[in-house]
Amino acid sequence: MRHAANETSTQTLTRLITALDKQHPVTITYLKEEIREVIAVNSKGVATRRTIKTGRLVETIRTIEIHNIIVSQAGDILVRAMDRETGEFRSFRLDRIQAYTVHRTAYVIERPAADAAESRTVGLATVTVLYPVDCPIAQRIDLLASALAA
């Protein structure tokens, strides 16, 4: 088990991307925001249920199958993955991953259709840029900038 506090976010991200490339599941210790269900009864005696976020972070352990890593509009790095416990497509913030273990087994959960899972991602762009790593950094930045402008 690797502790995210003992390494940089770049190192953690690199290992998670490698797990994604090799399609190896990852068990994470994660801090999720606690959600409580509240039942309110109005003056007519009608009960309504709603969920509220308490702001408290609760530790949870999940085994996930990573399918994408994106940056949100708020600037958070999100790991988009299938949760093996619930079978649902979820997002996990990289900065809330406390520890993780990359397994050597293969993915077992079928991923939902791309349009259903990815259509909720708004305002993000993905650009694939191929450039030689031995060229000067200024040239690589120019190549990346021109690809993003296109």
Rosetta constraint file for C-alpha pairs under 8 A:
AtomPair CA 1 CA 99 HARMONIC 6.60 0.50
AtomPair CA 1 CA 100 HARMONIC 5.59 0.50
AtomPair CA 1 CA 101 HARMONIC 4.76 0.50
AtomPair CA 2 CA 6 HARMONIC 7.88 0.50
AtomPair CA 2 CA 99 HARMONIC 5.44 0.50
AtomPair CA 2 CA 100 HARMONIC 5.39 0.50
AtomPair CA 2 CA 101 HARMONIC 6.26 0.50
AtomPair CA 3 CA 7 HARMONIC 7.23 0.50
AtomPair CA 3 CA 98 HARMONIC 6.05 0.50
AtomPair CA 3 CA 99 HARMONIC 4.21 0.50
AtomPair CA 3 CA 100 HARMONIC 6.61 0.50
AtomPair CA 4 CA 8 HARMONIC 7.20 0.50
AtomPair CA 4 CA 9 HARMONIC 7.27 0.50
AtomPair CA 4 CA 12 HARMONIC 6.47 0.50
AtomPair CA 4 CA 97 HARMONIC 6.75 0.50
AtomPair CA 4 CA 98 HARMONIC 5.33 0.50
AtomPair CA 4 CA 99 HARMONIC 5.28 0.50
AtomPair CA 4 CA 100 HARMONIC 7.48 0.50
AtomPair CA 5 CA 98 HARMONIC 6.80 0.50
AtomPair CA 5 CA 99 HARMONIC 7.91 0.50
AtomPair CA 7 CA 11 HARMONIC 6.22 0.50
AtomPair CA 7 CA 12 HARMONIC 6.82 0.50
AtomPair CA 8 CA 12 HARMONIC 6.46 0.50
AtomPair CA 9 CA 13 HARMONIC 5.91 0.50
AtomPair CA 9 CA 94 HARMONIC 7.71 0.50
AtomPair CA 9 CA 95 HARMONIC 7.65 0.50
AtomPair CA 10 CA 14 HARMONIC 5.98 0.50
AtomPair CA 11 CA 15 HARMONIC 6.32 0.50
AtomPair CA 12 CA 16 HARMONIC 6.26 0.50
AtomPair CA 13 CA 17 HARMONIC 6.07 0.50
AtomPair CA 13 CA 94 HARMONIC 7.79 0.50
AtomPair CA 14 CA 18 HARMONIC 6.21 0.50
AtomPair CA 15 CA 19 HARMONIC 6.27 0.50
AtomPair CA 16 CA 20 HARMONIC 6.20 0.50
AtomPair CA 16 CA 26 HARMONIC 7.94 0.50
AtomPair CA 16 CA 66 HARMONIC 7.97 0.50
AtomPair CA 16 CA 102 HARMONIC 7.90 0.50
AtomPair CA 17 CA 21 HARMONIC 6.14 0.50
AtomPair CA 17 CA 69 HARMONIC 7.81 0.50
AtomPair CA 18 CA 22 HARMONIC 6.17 0.50
AtomPair CA 19 CA 23 HARMONIC 5.64 0.50
AtomPair CA 19 CA 24 HARMONIC 4.97 0.50
AtomPair CA 19 CA 25 HARMONIC 6.91 0.50
AtomPair CA 19 CA 26 HARMONIC 7.37 0.50
AtomPair CA 19 CA 66 HARMONIC 7.63 0.50
AtomPair CA 19 CA 102 HARMONIC 6.65 0.50
AtomPair CA 20 CA 24 HARMONIC 6.44 0.50
AtomPair CA 20 CA 25 HARMONIC 7.99 0.50
AtomPair CA 20 CA 65 HARMONIC 7.69 0.50
AtomPair CA 20 CA 66 HARMONIC 5.50 0.50
AtomPair CA 20 CA 67 HARMONIC 6.47 0.50
AtomPair CA 20 CA 68 HARMONIC 7.65 0.50
AtomPair CA 23 CA 65 HARMONIC 7.32 0.50
AtomPair CA 23 CA 66 HARMONIC 7.50 0.50
AtomPair CA 23 CA 106 HARMONIC 5.96 0.50
AtomPair CA 23 CA 107 HARMONIC 6.04 0.50
AtomPair CA 24 CA 65 HARMONIC 7.02 0.50
AtomPair CA 24 CA 102 HARMONIC 6.63 0.50
AtomPair CA 24 CA 103 HARMONIC 5.73 0.50
AtomPair CA 24 CA 104 HARMONIC 5.77 0.50
AtomPair CA 24 CA 105 HARMONIC 5.75 0.50
AtomPair CA 24 CA 106 HARMONIC 5.20 0.50
AtomPair CA 24 CA 107 HARMONIC 6.24 0.50
AtomPair CA 25 CA 63 HARMONIC 6.69 0.50
AtomPair CA 25 CA 64 HARMONIC 5.62 0.50
AtomPair CA 25 CA 65 HARMONIC 4.70 0.50
AtomPair CA 25 CA 66 HARMONIC 7.00 0.50
AtomPair CA 25 CA 102 HARMONIC 6.21 0.50
AtomPair CA 25 CA 103 HARMONIC 5.57 0.50
AtomPair CA 25 CA 104 HARMONIC 7.52 0.50
AtomPair CA 25 CA 105 HARMONIC 6.84 0.50
AtomPair CA 25 CA 106 HARMONIC 6.64 0.50
AtomPair CA 25 CA 107 HARMONIC 6.13 0.50
AtomPair CA 26 CA 63 HARMONIC 5.55 0.50
AtomPair CA 26 CA 64 HARMONIC 5.39 0.50
AtomPair CA 26 CA 65 HARMONIC 6.49 0.50
AtomPair CA 26 CA 66 HARMONIC 7.75 0.50
AtomPair CA 26 CA 100 HARMONIC 6.60 0.50
AtomPair CA 26 CA 101 HARMONIC 5.53 0.50
AtomPair CA 26 CA 102 HARMONIC 4.47 0.50
AtomPair CA 26 CA 103 HARMONIC 5.86 0.50
AtomPair CA 27 CA 61 HARMONIC 6.97 0.50
AtomPair CA 27 CA 62 HARMONIC 5.53 0.50
AtomPair CA 27 CA 63 HARMONIC 4.03 0.50
AtomPair CA 27 CA 64 HARMONIC 6.17 0.50
AtomPair CA 27 CA 100 HARMONIC 5.47 0.50
AtomPair CA 27 CA 101 HARMONIC 5.20 0.50
AtomPair CA 27 CA 102 HARMONIC 6.58 0.50
AtomPair CA 27 CA 103 HARMONIC 7.67 0.50
AtomPair CA 28 CA 61 HARMONIC 5.64 0.50
AtomPair CA 28 CA 62 HARMONIC 5.41 0.50
AtomPair CA 28 CA 63 HARMONIC 6.23 0.50
AtomPair CA 28 CA 64 HARMONIC 7.57 0.50
AtomPair CA 28 CA 97 HARMONIC 6.52 0.50
AtomPair CA 28 CA 98 HARMONIC 7.33 0.50
AtomPair CA 28 CA 99 HARMONIC 5.73 0.50
AtomPair CA 28 CA 100 HARMONIC 4.28 0.50
AtomPair CA 28 CA 101 HARMONIC 6.58 0.50
AtomPair CA 29 CA 59 HARMONIC 6.71 0.50
AtomPair CA 29 CA 60 HARMONIC 5.75 0.50
AtomPair CA 29 CA 61 HARMONIC 4.52 0.50
AtomPair CA 29 CA 62 HARMONIC 6.64 0.50
AtomPair CA 29 CA 97 HARMONIC 5.99 0.50
AtomPair CA 29 CA 98 HARMONIC 5.38 0.50
AtomPair CA 29 CA 99 HARMONIC 5.08 0.50
AtomPair CA 29 CA 100 HARMONIC 6.17 0.50
AtomPair CA 30 CA 59 HARMONIC 5.55 0.50
AtomPair CA 30 CA 60 HARMONIC 5.27 0.50
AtomPair CA 30 CA 61 HARMONIC 6.10 0.50
AtomPair CA 30 CA 62 HARMONIC 7.48 0.50
AtomPair CA 30 CA 96 HARMONIC 5.77 0.50
AtomPair CA 30 CA 97 HARMONIC 4.62 0.50
AtomPair CA 30 CA 98 HARMONIC 5.67 0.50
AtomPair CA 30 CA 99 HARMONIC 7.37 0.50
AtomPair CA 31 CA 57 HARMONIC 5.52 0.50
AtomPair CA 31 CA 58 HARMONIC 5.27 0.50
AtomPair CA 31 CA 59 HARMONIC 4.53 0.50
AtomPair CA 31 CA 60 HARMONIC 6.27 0.50
AtomPair CA 31 CA 96 HARMONIC 5.30 0.50
AtomPair CA 31 CA 97 HARMONIC 6.59 0.50
AtomPair CA 31 CA 98 HARMONIC 7.25 0.50
AtomPair CA 32 CA 57 HARMONIC 5.32 0.50
AtomPair CA 32 CA 58 HARMONIC 5.36 0.50
AtomPair CA 32 CA 59 HARMONIC 6.38 0.50
AtomPair CA 32 CA 60 HARMONIC 6.99 0.50
AtomPair CA 32 CA 96 HARMONIC 7.46 0.50
AtomPair CA 33 CA 53 HARMONIC 6.80 0.50
AtomPair CA 33 CA 54 HARMONIC 7.23 0.50
AtomPair CA 33 CA 55 HARMONIC 6.07 0.50
AtomPair CA 33 CA 56 HARMONIC 5.73 0.50
AtomPair CA 33 CA 57 HARMONIC 4.54 0.50
AtomPair CA 33 CA 58 HARMONIC 6.16 0.50
AtomPair CA 34 CA 53 HARMONIC 5.96 0.50
AtomPair CA 34 CA 54 HARMONIC 5.71 0.50
AtomPair CA 34 CA 55 HARMONIC 6.59 0.50
AtomPair CA 34 CA 56 HARMONIC 5.53 0.50
AtomPair CA 34 CA 57 HARMONIC 5.80 0.50
AtomPair CA 34 CA 58 HARMONIC 6.00 0.50
AtomPair CA 35 CA 51 HARMONIC 6.41 0.50
AtomPair CA 35 CA 52 HARMONIC 5.58 0.50
AtomPair CA 35 CA 53 HARMONIC 4.54 0.50
AtomPair CA 35 CA 54 HARMONIC 5.98 0.50
AtomPair CA 36 CA 51 HARMONIC 5.51 0.50
AtomPair CA 36 CA 52 HARMONIC 5.46 0.50
AtomPair CA 36 CA 53 HARMONIC 6.47 0.50
AtomPair CA 36 CA 54 HARMONIC 7.01 0.50
AtomPair CA 37 CA 49 HARMONIC 6.75 0.50
AtomPair CA 37 CA 50 HARMONIC 5.71 0.50
AtomPair CA 37 CA 51 HARMONIC 4.36 0.50
AtomPair CA 37 CA 52 HARMONIC 6.43 0.50
AtomPair CA 38 CA 49 HARMONIC 5.69 0.50
AtomPair CA 38 CA 50 HARMONIC 5.41 0.50
AtomPair CA 38 CA 51 HARMONIC 5.94 0.50
AtomPair CA 38 CA 52 HARMONIC 7.24 0.50
AtomPair CA 39 CA 47 HARMONIC 6.35 0.50
AtomPair CA 39 CA 48 HARMONIC 5.58 0.50
AtomPair CA 39 CA 49 HARMONIC 4.53 0.50
AtomPair CA 39 CA 50 HARMONIC 6.57 0.50
AtomPair CA 40 CA 47 HARMONIC 5.47 0.50
AtomPair CA 40 CA 48 HARMONIC 5.35 0.50
AtomPair CA 40 CA 49 HARMONIC 6.44 0.50
AtomPair CA 41 CA 45 HARMONIC 5.55 0.50
AtomPair CA 41 CA 46 HARMONIC 5.38 0.50
AtomPair CA 41 CA 47 HARMONIC 4.28 0.50
AtomPair CA 41 CA 48 HARMONIC 6.40 0.50
AtomPair CA 42 CA 46 HARMONIC 5.55 0.50
AtomPair CA 42 CA 47 HARMONIC 6.58 0.50
AtomPair CA 62 CA 83 HARMONIC 6.82 0.50
AtomPair CA 62 CA 84 HARMONIC 7.37 0.50
AtomPair CA 62 CA 85 HARMONIC 7.12 0.50
AtomPair CA 63 CA 83 HARMONIC 6.23 0.50
AtomPair CA 63 CA 84 HARMONIC 5.68 0.50
AtomPair CA 63 CA 85 HARMONIC 7.22 0.50
AtomPair CA 64 CA 81 HARMONIC 5.87 0.50
AtomPair CA 64 CA 82 HARMONIC 5.47 0.50
AtomPair CA 64 CA 83 HARMONIC 4.67 0.50
AtomPair CA 64 CA 84 HARMONIC 5.71 0.50
AtomPair CA 65 CA 81 HARMONIC 5.20 0.50
AtomPair CA 65 CA 82 HARMONIC 5.07 0.50
AtomPair CA 65 CA 83 HARMONIC 6.67 0.50
AtomPair CA 65 CA 84 HARMONIC 7.37 0.50
AtomPair CA 65 CA 107 HARMONIC 6.26 0.50
AtomPair CA 65 CA 109 HARMONIC 7.75 0.50
AtomPair CA 66 CA 79 HARMONIC 6.77 0.50
AtomPair CA 66 CA 80 HARMONIC 5.96 0.50
AtomPair CA 66 CA 81 HARMONIC 4.11 0.50
AtomPair CA 66 CA 82 HARMONIC 6.48 0.50
AtomPair CA 67 CA 79 HARMONIC 7.90 0.50
AtomPair CA 67 CA 80 HARMONIC 5.84 0.50
AtomPair CA 67 CA 81 HARMONIC 5.21 0.50
AtomPair CA 67 CA 82 HARMONIC 7.44 0.50
AtomPair CA 68 CA 79 HARMONIC 6.20 0.50
AtomPair CA 68 CA 80 HARMONIC 5.00 0.50
AtomPair CA 68 CA 81 HARMONIC 6.80 0.50
AtomPair CA 69 CA 77 HARMONIC 7.07 0.50
AtomPair CA 69 CA 78 HARMONIC 5.65 0.50
AtomPair CA 69 CA 79 HARMONIC 4.63 0.50
AtomPair CA 69 CA 80 HARMONIC 5.80 0.50
AtomPair CA 70 CA 77 HARMONIC 5.84 0.50
AtomPair CA 70 CA 78 HARMONIC 5.26 0.50
AtomPair CA 70 CA 79 HARMONIC 6.67 0.50
AtomPair CA 70 CA 80 HARMONIC 7.52 0.50
AtomPair CA 70 CA 124 HARMONIC 7.94 0.50
AtomPair CA 71 CA 75 HARMONIC 5.78 0.50
AtomPair CA 71 CA 76 HARMONIC 5.54 0.50
AtomPair CA 71 CA 77 HARMONIC 4.54 0.50
AtomPair CA 71 CA 78 HARMONIC 5.89 0.50
AtomPair CA 71 CA 124 HARMONIC 7.41 0.50
AtomPair CA 72 CA 76 HARMONIC 5.27 0.50
AtomPair CA 72 CA 77 HARMONIC 6.43 0.50
AtomPair CA 72 CA 78 HARMONIC 6.79 0.50
AtomPair CA 72 CA 124 HARMONIC 7.23 0.50
AtomPair CA 73 CA 123 HARMONIC 6.85 0.50
AtomPair CA 73 CA 124 HARMONIC 7.36 0.50
AtomPair CA 76 CA 93 HARMONIC 6.60 0.50
AtomPair CA 76 CA 94 HARMONIC 7.50 0.50
AtomPair CA 76 CA 95 HARMONIC 7.91 0.50
AtomPair CA 77 CA 93 HARMONIC 5.89 0.50
AtomPair CA 77 CA 94 HARMONIC 5.59 0.50
AtomPair CA 77 CA 95 HARMONIC 7.64 0.50
AtomPair CA 78 CA 91 HARMONIC 5.95 0.50
AtomPair CA 78 CA 92 HARMONIC 5.45 0.50
AtomPair CA 78 CA 93 HARMONIC 4.65 0.50
AtomPair CA 78 CA 94 HARMONIC 5.91 0.50
AtomPair CA 79 CA 91 HARMONIC 5.54 0.50
AtomPair CA 79 CA 92 HARMONIC 5.01 0.50
AtomPair CA 79 CA 93 HARMONIC 6.25 0.50
AtomPair CA 79 CA 94 HARMONIC 6.59 0.50
AtomPair CA 80 CA 89 HARMONIC 7.12 0.50
AtomPair CA 80 CA 90 HARMONIC 5.78 0.50
AtomPair CA 80 CA 91 HARMONIC 4.52 0.50
AtomPair CA 80 CA 92 HARMONIC 6.46 0.50
AtomPair CA 81 CA 89 HARMONIC 5.64 0.50
AtomPair CA 81 CA 90 HARMONIC 5.47 0.50
AtomPair CA 81 CA 91 HARMONIC 6.35 0.50
AtomPair CA 81 CA 92 HARMONIC 7.82 0.50
AtomPair CA 82 CA 87 HARMONIC 6.14 0.50
AtomPair CA 82 CA 88 HARMONIC 5.55 0.50
AtomPair CA 82 CA 89 HARMONIC 4.46 0.50
AtomPair CA 82 CA 90 HARMONIC 6.05 0.50
AtomPair CA 82 CA 109 HARMONIC 7.22 0.50
AtomPair CA 82 CA 111 HARMONIC 7.15 0.50
AtomPair CA 83 CA 87 HARMONIC 5.21 0.50
AtomPair CA 83 CA 88 HARMONIC 5.50 0.50
AtomPair CA 83 CA 89 HARMONIC 6.30 0.50
AtomPair CA 83 CA 90 HARMONIC 6.57 0.50
AtomPair CA 84 CA 88 HARMONIC 7.62 0.50
AtomPair CA 84 CA 109 HARMONIC 7.10 0.50
AtomPair CA 87 CA 109 HARMONIC 7.05 0.50
AtomPair CA 89 CA 111 HARMONIC 7.95 0.50
AtomPair CA 89 CA 112 HARMONIC 7.85 0.50
AtomPair CA 89 CA 117 HARMONIC 6.95 0.50
AtomPair CA 92 CA 96 HARMONIC 7.49 0.50
AtomPair CA 92 CA 97 HARMONIC 7.74 0.50
AtomPair CA 93 CA 97 HARMONIC 6.96 0.50
AtomPair CA 112 CA 116 HARMONIC 6.87 0.50
AtomPair CA 112 CA 117 HARMONIC 6.58 0.50
AtomPair CA 113 CA 117 HARMONIC 6.60 0.50
AtomPair CA 114 CA 118 HARMONIC 5.58 0.50
AtomPair CA 114 CA 119 HARMONIC 7.63 0.50
AtomPair CA 115 CA 119 HARMONIC 5.33 0.50
AtomPair CA 116 CA 120 HARMONIC 7.62 0.50
AtomPair CA 127 CA 147 HARMONIC 7.19 0.50
AtomPair CA 127 CA 148 HARMONIC 6.71 0.50
AtomPair CA 129 CA 143 HARMONIC 7.88 0.50
AtomPair CA 129 CA 144 HARMONIC 6.63 0.50
AtomPair CA 129 CA 147 HARMONIC 6.85 0.50
AtomPair CA 131 CA 140 HARMONIC 6.95 0.50
AtomPair CA 131 CA 143 HARMONIC 7.48 0.50
AtomPair CA 132 CA 140 HARMONIC 7.97 0.50
AtomPair CA 133 CA 140 HARMONIC 7.86 0.50
AtomPair CA 135 CA 139 HARMONIC 6.54 0.50
AtomPair CA 135 CA 140 HARMONIC 6.75 0.50
AtomPair CA 136 CA 140 HARMONIC 6.50 0.50
AtomPair CA 137 CA 141 HARMONIC 6.18 0.50
AtomPair CA 138 CA 142 HARMONIC 6.26 0.50
AtomPair CA 139 CA 143 HARMONIC 6.24 0.50
AtomPair CA 140 CA 144 HARMONIC 6.21 0.50
AtomPair CA 141 CA 145 HARMONIC 6.00 0.50
AtomPair CA 142 CA 146 HARMONIC 6.10 0.50
AtomPair CA 143 CA 147 HARMONIC 6.21 0.50
AtomPair CA 144 CA 148 HARMONIC 6.22 0.50
AtomPair CA 145 CA 149 HARMONIC 6.16 0.50
AtomPair CA 146 CA 150 HARMONIC 6.31 0.50
